[in-house]
Amino acid sequence: MAVALSPSRPYAVPAPEYATLPAPRALAAGDTALGKLAFGALWIFVFVVPWEESVPLLGGFVISRWVAMAASFLLVLSVLATRQLRRPSAIHLLMLALVAWSAITLFWTIDGTMTETRVGTYAQLLLAAWIMWELATTETRVISMLEAYLFGAAVLAIDTLINYSQGIQAADLSAEQGIVQYHDERYTMYGINANDLALMVALSLPIAIFLMARARSPWLKLFCWIHMGVSLAALFLVGSRGGLIAAGVALLLFPLLMFRMGKIQRVGFLLVCVTGVAVGIHFIPADDWNRLLNTGKEISQGTLTHRTVLWDAGFDVLRSHPWGGVGAGAYATATYKETGRALVAHNTFISVLVETGIPGFLLFLALLGSLCYAAWRFDYLNRCFWAILLATWAIGVSALTWEYRKPTWFLFGVLVAHAYVRRSAASRPAETGAIGNSRGDSLSRIRGQ
């Protein structure tokens, strides 16, 4: 122990152990002015992701790519200025391994062009996950990103209702793009597939319930209530069976968290949900009713709109390419001879298995398993939220090819960021307590002398 000598006091006095206090933390890249601007760009990126395909291309790119490039540029400048870079987590390494294995399939792919495109997409999504990791370093920022997605999904739901009020069906919007589609009285937003829209809206439902349970702002709570009603009405008009099933799973979060809400919130939530469902049921077209009511029959006896035919074709191809797969992004090419149409798998798990083989599929399962483990380590509120959100995603992507879609990687990226934010917050009290104890022990020793 260091001692301080005083001319007036010939004996030694122990000096306070200030050395036990932690050194000031170096400024992280996300905390600088450039980092804050980069986070602003990231917020806009998350906000536009749900509806980006409805906006005309800018310079040959979707609007989200321009925003992501701006966020990347600002973040790189901040990293260079601070010389601070967060160490990636184990989950990020699994993401990297999956992308790397997809790139390796270039050596044996049956469609080099599609595989090159898919690997390029994966690389961009991995970059987006890294940006979220570097910038979403606080609870406030994580919640802000969830709010950004919620607002973006609200644009989808509102525009769907507007198109319904104007009598503009999904087939009419497809015709504007030069795509011939059967008029089945389904509604969506321009440029966005109805099934994709339904799942993106369904994913916003657990976010709305989660924010209602923890938000203090009455305006945000009011927005979440309105969003629930509007989204449920829109989901019925979209007529996506998978989207409605996923939404049903999403709503399971409410009974898990309702005891954390006030009585007015619980009653208000139920009224909004009942109103949204009632409006959707009242105005839903006859064709959509037939489509939804035949869901059970389609699952047990039908082909789920020819999806089972695509899956059987994929498994037939897998028997010839079990270990390497047919190449990332090459599912449609591989199954064309059997189906007569160049269609993706319409099932994320089968798509990854057939395209990247058993090794790629195991990497994908390891990634999902690590995300589930990270969700399980949260406290009750956050654990319920992430578990339901992952379950909603898993149900929805069982009928969609979403392993290369931005909402999927947003979900993965923000979950990892949130897990490490909560872990850091939980470790701070222990560190503070250790410091306090060491100082307390020093004072006790001084008093005892």
C-alpha positions as CSV (number, residue, x, y, z in Angstrom):
1,M,0.0,0.0,0.0
2,A,1.3,3.5,-0.9
3,V,2.0,5.8,2.1
4,A,2.1,9.6,2.4
5,L,4.8,11.2,4.6
6,S,4.0,14.5,6.4
7,P,6.7,16.8,7.9
8,S,4.4,17.6,10.8
9,R,3.5,14.0,11.3
10,P,6.5,11.7,11.5
11,Y,4.5,8.6,11.0
12,A,3.2,7.2,7.8
13,V,-0.4,7.6,6.7
14,P,-1.8,5.2,4.2
15,A,-2.9,7.0,1.0
16,P,-6.4,6.2,-0.4
17,E,-6.3,3.5,-3.0
18,Y,-7.6,5.6,-5.9
19,A,-5.7,3.2,-8.2
20,T,-8.5,0.7,-7.7
21,L,-10.9,2.9,-9.7
22,P,-11.3,2.0,-13.3
23,A,-9.5,4.0,-15.9
24,P,-11.7,6.3,-18.1
25,R,-13.2,4.3,-20.9
26,A,-11.9,5.2,-24.4
27,L,-14.4,6.9,-26.6
28,A,-16.1,4.3,-28.8
29,A,-16.6,4.8,-32.5
30,G,-20.3,5.0,-32.0
31,D,-20.1,7.7,-29.4
32,T,-18.4,10.4,-31.5
33,A,-20.2,13.0,-33.5
34,L,-19.5,11.0,-36.6
35,G,-20.8,7.9,-34.8
36,K,-24.0,9.6,-33.9
37,L,-24.5,10.7,-37.5
38,A,-23.9,7.1,-38.6
39,F,-26.5,5.9,-36.1
40,G,-28.9,8.4,-37.6
41,A,-28.3,6.9,-41.0
42,L,-28.7,3.4,-39.6
43,W,-32.1,4.4,-38.1
44,I,-33.2,5.6,-41.5
45,F,-32.0,2.4,-43.1
46,V,-34.1,0.3,-40.7
47,F,-37.1,2.5,-41.2
48,V,-37.0,2.2,-45.1
49,V,-36.2,-1.6,-45.1
50,P,-39.9,-2.7,-45.0
51,W,-41.1,-0.5,-47.9
52,E,-37.9,0.1,-49.9
53,E,-39.1,-1.9,-52.9
54,S,-42.0,0.4,-53.4
55,V,-39.7,3.4,-54.2
56,P,-38.1,3.8,-57.6
57,L,-34.4,2.9,-57.9
58,L,-32.0,5.7,-57.3
59,G,-28.9,5.4,-59.5
60,G,-29.7,1.7,-60.0
61,F,-29.9,0.9,-56.3
62,V,-32.7,0.7,-53.8
63,I,-32.9,3.6,-51.3
64,S,-31.7,1.5,-48.4
65,R,-28.4,0.8,-50.1
66,W,-27.6,4.5,-50.4
67,V,-28.5,5.0,-46.7
68,A,-26.4,2.0,-45.7
69,M,-23.4,3.3,-47.7
70,A,-23.7,6.6,-45.9
71,A,-23.8,4.9,-42.5
72,S,-20.8,2.7,-43.4
73,F,-18.8,5.7,-44.6
74,L,-19.5,7.7,-41.4
75,L,-18.7,4.7,-39.2
76,V,-15.4,4.0,-40.9
77,L,-14.4,7.6,-40.4
78,S,-15.3,7.4,-36.8
79,V,-13.4,4.1,-36.4
80,L,-10.3,5.7,-38.0
81,A,-10.6,8.7,-35.7
82,T,-11.0,6.8,-32.4
83,R,-9.0,3.7,-33.4
84,Q,-11.7,1.7,-31.5
85,L,-13.3,-1.4,-33.0
86,R,-15.5,-3.8,-31.1
87,R,-14.5,-7.4,-31.0
88,P,-17.1,-9.4,-32.9
89,S,-19.1,-11.9,-30.9
90,A,-19.3,-15.7,-31.5
91,I,-22.6,-15.2,-33.3
92,H,-20.9,-12.8,-35.7
93,L,-18.3,-15.4,-36.4
94,L,-21.1,-17.9,-37.2
95,M,-22.6,-15.3,-39.6
96,L,-19.2,-14.9,-41.2
97,A,-18.8,-18.7,-41.5
98,L,-22.2,-19.0,-43.2
99,V,-21.3,-16.3,-45.7
100,A,-17.9,-17.8,-46.3
101,W,-19.3,-21.2,-47.0
102,S,-21.9,-19.7,-49.4
103,A,-19.0,-18.1,-51.2
104,I,-17.1,-21.4,-51.4
105,T,-20.1,-22.9,-53.3
106,L,-18.9,-20.8,-56.2
107,F,-16.5,-23.6,-57.0
108,W,-19.3,-26.1,-57.8
109,T,-22.5,-24.1,-58.3
110,I,-24.7,-24.9,-61.2
111,D,-25.6,-21.2,-61.7
112,G,-22.5,-19.0,-61.2
113,T,-24.4,-15.8,-61.9
114,M,-27.0,-16.4,-59.2
115,T,-24.4,-17.6,-56.7
116,E,-22.3,-14.5,-57.3
117,T,-25.3,-12.3,-56.7
118,R,-26.4,-14.1,-53.6
119,V,-22.9,-14.0,-52.1
120,G,-22.7,-10.3,-52.8
121,T,-26.1,-9.9,-51.0
122,Y,-24.8,-11.9,-48.0
123,A,-21.7,-9.7,-47.8
124,Q,-23.8,-6.6,-47.7
125,L,-26.1,-8.1,-45.0
126,L,-23.0,-9.1,-43.0
127,L,-21.8,-5.5,-43.2
128,A,-25.2,-4.3,-42.0
129,A,-25.0,-6.6,-39.0
130,W,-21.5,-5.2,-38.2
131,I,-22.8,-1.6,-38.4
132,M,-25.6,-2.5,-35.9
133,W,-23.0,-4.1,-33.7
134,E,-20.7,-1.0,-33.7
135,L,-23.5,1.5,-33.2
136,A,-26.2,-0.1,-31.1
137,T,-24.2,-0.1,-28.0
138,T,-26.8,1.2,-25.5
139,E,-30.3,0.1,-24.6
140,T,-31.7,3.4,-25.9
141,R,-30.2,2.8,-29.3
142,V,-31.5,-0.8,-29.5
143,I,-35.0,0.3,-28.6
144,S,-34.7,3.2,-31.2
145,M,-33.9,0.7,-33.9
146,L,-37.0,-1.4,-32.9
147,E,-39.1,1.7,-33.1
148,A,-37.7,2.5,-36.6
149,Y,-38.8,-0.9,-37.8
150,L,-42.2,-0.4,-36.2
151,F,-42.7,2.9,-38.0
152,G,-41.6,1.3,-41.3
153,A,-44.0,-1.6,-40.9
154,A,-46.8,1.0,-40.2
155,V,-46.2,2.5,-43.7
156,L,-46.9,-1.0,-45.2
157,A,-50.1,-1.4,-43.2
158,I,-51.4,2.1,-43.9
159,D,-50.7,1.9,-47.6
160,T,-52.4,-1.4,-47.8
161,L,-55.6,0.1,-46.3
162,I,-55.3,3.0,-48.7
163,N,-55.1,0.7,-51.7
164,Y,-58.1,-1.2,-50.4
165,S,-60.1,2.0,-50.1
166,Q,-59.3,2.9,-53.7
167,G,-60.0,-0.6,-55.0
168,I,-56.4,-1.2,-56.1
169,Q,-55.7,-4.9,-55.9
170,A,-52.4,-6.6,-55.8
171,A,-52.9,-7.8,-59.3
172,D,-53.4,-4.2,-60.5
173,L,-50.1,-3.2,-58.9
174,S,-48.4,-6.2,-60.5
175,A,-49.8,-5.2,-63.9
176,E,-48.1,-1.7,-63.5
177,Q,-44.8,-3.6,-63.2
178,G,-45.5,-5.7,-66.3
179,I,-46.3,-8.8,-64.2
180,V,-49.4,-10.8,-65.0
181,Q,-51.2,-12.0,-61.9
182,Y,-54.6,-13.5,-61.2
183,H,-57.2,-11.1,-59.7
184,D,-57.9,-12.7,-56.3
185,E,-58.9,-9.6,-54.4
186,R,-55.7,-9.4,-52.3
187,Y,-54.2,-6.1,-51.4
188,T,-50.7,-5.0,-50.8
189,M,-48.3,-2.1,-51.4
190,Y,-46.8,-1.2,-54.8
191,G,-43.7,-3.2,-55.5
192,I,-44.0,-5.5,-52.5
193,N,-45.1,-9.2,-52.6
194,A,-48.2,-9.7,-50.5
195,N,-46.7,-12.6,-48.5
196,D,-43.6,-10.7,-47.8
197,L,-45.6,-7.7,-46.6
198,A,-47.7,-9.9,-44.3
199,L,-44.7,-11.3,-42.6
200,M,-43.0,-7.9,-42.2
201,V,-46.2,-6.6,-40.6
202,A,-46.5,-9.7,-38.4
203,L,-43.0,-9.1,-37.1
204,S,-43.9,-5.6,-36.0
205,L,-46.7,-6.9,-33.7
206,P,-44.4,-8.3,-31.0
207,I,-42.4,-5.1,-31.2
208,A,-45.5,-3.0,-30.6
209,I,-46.5,-5.1,-27.6
210,F,-43.0,-5.0,-26.2
211,L,-42.8,-1.2,-26.5
212,M,-46.3,-0.9,-24.9
213,A,-45.0,-2.9,-21.9
214,R,-41.9,-0.9,-21.3
215,A,-42.3,2.6,-22.9
216,R,-43.0,5.6,-20.8
217,S,-44.1,7.9,-23.5
218,P,-48.0,8.0,-23.8
219,W,-47.7,9.0,-27.5
220,L,-45.6,5.9,-28.3
221,K,-48.0,3.7,-26.5
222,L,-50.9,5.3,-28.4
223,F,-49.1,4.7,-31.7
224,C,-48.6,1.1,-30.8
225,W,-52.3,0.6,-30.0
226,I,-53.3,2.2,-33.3
227,H,-50.6,0.2,-35.2
228,M,-52.0,-3.1,-33.8
229,G,-55.5,-2.4,-35.0
230,V,-54.4,-1.1,-38.4
231,S,-52.0,-4.0,-38.9
232,L,-54.5,-6.7,-38.1
233,A,-57.0,-5.2,-40.5
234,A,-54.3,-5.0,-43.2
235,L,-53.3,-8.6,-42.6
236,F,-56.8,-9.9,-43.4
237,L,-56.9,-7.8,-46.6
238,V,-53.5,-9.1,-47.7
239,G,-54.9,-12.6,-47.5
240,S,-51.7,-14.4,-46.6
241,R,-52.3,-17.6,-44.7
242,G,-48.7,-17.8,-43.5
243,G,-48.8,-14.1,-42.5
244,L,-51.9,-14.6,-40.4
245,I,-50.5,-17.7,-38.7
246,A,-47.3,-15.8,-37.9
247,A,-49.4,-12.9,-36.5
248,G,-51.3,-15.4,-34.3
249,V,-47.9,-16.5,-32.8
250,A,-46.9,-12.9,-32.4
251,L,-50.0,-12.0,-30.4
252,L,-49.0,-14.7,-27.8
253,L,-46.7,-12.1,-26.4
254,F,-49.6,-10.2,-24.9
255,P,-50.7,-12.7,-22.3
256,L,-47.1,-13.2,-21.3
257,L,-46.6,-9.5,-20.7
258,M,-50.1,-8.2,-19.8
259,F,-49.4,-8.3,-16.1
260,R,-46.7,-5.6,-16.7
261,M,-49.3,-3.3,-18.2
262,G,-51.8,-1.1,-16.5
263,K,-55.5,-1.9,-16.5
264,I,-56.3,0.8,-19.1
265,Q,-53.5,-0.5,-21.3
266,R,-54.9,-4.1,-21.1
267,V,-58.4,-3.0,-21.9
268,G,-57.3,-0.7,-24.6
269,F,-55.1,-3.3,-26.2
270,L,-58.0,-5.8,-26.3
271,L,-60.4,-3.3,-27.8
272,V,-58.0,-2.3,-30.5
273,C,-57.3,-5.9,-31.4
274,V,-61.0,-6.8,-31.5
275,T,-61.7,-3.7,-33.6
276,G,-58.9,-4.5,-36.0
277,V,-60.0,-8.1,-36.4
278,A,-63.7,-7.1,-36.8
279,V,-62.9,-4.5,-39.4
280,G,-60.7,-7.0,-41.3
281,I,-63.3,-9.7,-41.2
282,H,-66.1,-7.4,-42.2
283,F,-64.3,-6.0,-45.2
284,I,-62.3,-9.0,-46.3
285,P,-63.2,-10.1,-49.9
286,A,-64.9,-13.4,-50.6
287,D,-61.9,-14.8,-52.4
288,D,-59.7,-14.1,-49.3
289,W,-62.2,-15.8,-47.1
290,N,-62.1,-18.9,-49.2
291,R,-58.3,-18.8,-49.2
292,L,-58.1,-18.4,-45.4
293,L,-60.8,-21.0,-44.5
294,N,-59.1,-23.6,-46.7
295,T,-55.8,-23.3,-44.8
296,G,-56.2,-26.5,-42.8
297,K,-57.2,-28.4,-45.9
298,E,-54.2,-27.1,-47.8
299,I,-51.8,-28.1,-45.1
300,S,-53.2,-31.6,-44.7
301,Q,-54.2,-32.5,-48.3
302,G,-53.2,-29.7,-50.6
303,T,-49.9,-28.3,-52.0
304,L,-49.9,-25.0,-50.2
305,T,-50.1,-23.1,-53.5
306,H,-47.6,-25.6,-55.1
307,R,-45.0,-25.1,-52.4
308,T,-44.9,-28.8,-51.6
309,V,-44.1,-29.5,-55.3
310,L,-41.2,-27.1,-55.0
311,W,-40.0,-28.8,-51.8
312,D,-40.1,-32.3,-53.3
313,A,-38.1,-31.1,-56.3
314,G,-35.6,-29.6,-53.9
315,F,-35.2,-32.8,-51.9
316,D,-34.7,-34.7,-55.2
317,V,-31.9,-32.4,-56.2
318,L,-30.4,-32.7,-52.7
319,R,-29.9,-36.4,-53.1
320,S,-27.4,-35.7,-55.8
321,H,-25.7,-32.8,-54.0
322,P,-25.9,-33.6,-50.3
323,W,-22.6,-32.1,-49.1
324,G,-21.9,-29.1,-51.3
325,G,-25.4,-28.2,-52.3
326,V,-26.3,-26.8,-55.7
327,G,-24.8,-23.4,-54.9
328,A,-26.1,-20.4,-53.0
329,G,-29.0,-18.8,-54.9
330,A,-29.2,-21.6,-57.4
331,Y,-32.4,-23.3,-56.1
332,A,-34.6,-22.1,-58.9
333,T,-32.1,-23.2,-61.6
334,A,-31.7,-26.6,-59.9
335,T,-35.4,-27.4,-59.7
336,Y,-36.4,-26.0,-63.1
337,K,-36.3,-29.3,-64.9
338,E,-38.7,-30.9,-62.4
339,T,-41.1,-28.0,-61.9
340,G,-41.0,-26.3,-65.3
341,R,-40.7,-22.9,-63.5
342,A,-37.8,-21.0,-62.1
343,L,-39.1,-20.5,-58.6
344,V,-37.3,-20.2,-55.2
345,A,-38.0,-22.7,-52.5
346,H,-40.6,-20.7,-50.5
347,N,-39.1,-22.2,-47.4
348,T,-36.0,-20.7,-45.8
349,F,-34.8,-23.9,-44.2
350,I,-35.1,-26.1,-47.3
351,S,-33.6,-23.3,-49.4
352,V,-30.4,-23.2,-47.2
353,L,-30.2,-27.0,-47.1
354,V,-30.5,-27.5,-50.9
355,E,-28.3,-24.5,-51.9
356,T,-25.4,-24.9,-49.4
357,G,-25.7,-28.6,-48.5
358,I,-25.4,-30.2,-45.1
359,P,-22.4,-28.1,-43.9
360,G,-24.2,-24.9,-44.7
361,F,-27.4,-26.0,-43.1
362,L,-25.6,-27.0,-39.9
363,L,-24.0,-23.6,-39.8
364,F,-27.4,-22.0,-40.3
365,L,-28.8,-24.1,-37.5
366,A,-25.9,-23.2,-35.2
367,L,-26.6,-19.6,-35.9
368,L,-30.2,-19.9,-35.0
369,G,-29.4,-22.0,-31.9
370,S,-26.9,-19.3,-30.7
371,L,-29.6,-16.6,-31.2
372,C,-32.1,-18.7,-29.2
373,Y,-29.5,-19.2,-26.5
374,A,-28.8,-15.4,-26.4
375,A,-32.6,-14.8,-26.1
376,W,-32.9,-17.3,-23.3
377,R,-30.3,-15.5,-21.2
378,F,-32.3,-12.3,-21.1
379,D,-34.5,-11.3,-18.1
380,Y,-38.2,-12.3,-18.3
381,L,-39.5,-9.3,-20.3
382,N,-36.8,-9.4,-22.9
383,R,-36.7,-13.2,-23.1
384,C,-40.4,-13.4,-23.8
385,F,-40.1,-10.7,-26.5
386,W,-37.2,-12.2,-28.4
387,A,-38.6,-15.8,-28.1
388,I,-41.9,-14.8,-29.6
389,L,-40.2,-12.6,-32.2
390,L,-38.0,-15.5,-33.3
391,A,-40.9,-17.9,-33.3
392,T,-42.9,-15.5,-35.5
393,W,-40.0,-15.3,-37.9
394,A,-39.6,-19.1,-38.0
395,I,-43.2,-19.7,-38.7
396,G,-43.3,-17.0,-41.4
397,V,-40.2,-18.1,-43.2
398,S,-41.4,-21.7,-43.4
399,A,-43.3,-20.5,-46.5
400,L,-40.9,-17.9,-47.7
401,T,-37.3,-17.7,-48.9
402,W,-36.0,-15.1,-46.4
403,E,-32.4,-16.2,-45.6
404,Y,-31.1,-13.3,-47.8
405,R,-33.7,-10.7,-46.9
406,K,-32.9,-7.6,-44.9
407,P,-35.6,-8.1,-42.2
408,T,-34.0,-11.4,-41.3
409,W,-30.6,-10.0,-40.8
410,F,-32.0,-6.9,-39.0
411,L,-33.6,-9.3,-36.6
412,F,-30.4,-11.3,-36.1
413,G,-28.2,-8.2,-35.8
414,V,-30.3,-6.3,-33.3
415,L,-30.8,-9.4,-31.1
416,V,-27.0,-9.8,-30.8
417,A,-26.5,-6.1,-30.1
418,H,-29.3,-6.2,-27.4
419,A,-27.9,-9.3,-25.8
420,Y,-24.4,-7.8,-25.3
421,V,-25.9,-4.4,-24.2
422,R,-27.9,-6.2,-21.4
423,R,-24.9,-8.3,-20.5
424,S,-22.7,-5.2,-20.1
425,A,-25.4,-3.5,-18.0
426,A,-25.7,-6.5,-15.7
427,S,-21.9,-6.6,-15.2
428,R,-21.6,-2.9,-14.2
429,P,-23.1,-3.2,-10.7
430,A,-20.7,-6.0,-9.9
431,E,-17.8,-3.9,-11.0
432,T,-19.1,-0.9,-9.0
433,G,-19.6,-3.2,-6.0
434,A,-16.0,-4.5,-6.3
435,I,-14.7,-0.9,-6.4
436,G,-16.8,0.1,-3.4
437,N,-15.6,-2.9,-1.4
438,S,-12.0,-2.2,-2.1
439,R,-12.3,1.4,-1.1
440,G,-14.3,0.3,2.0
441,D,-11.6,-2.2,2.9
442,S,-8.9,0.5,2.6
443,L,-10.9,2.9,4.9
444,S,-11.3,0.1,7.4
445,R,-7.6,-0.6,7.4
446,I,-6.9,3.1,7.9
447,R,-9.3,3.3,10.8
448,G,-7.9,0.2,12.4
449,Q,-4.3,1.7,12.5
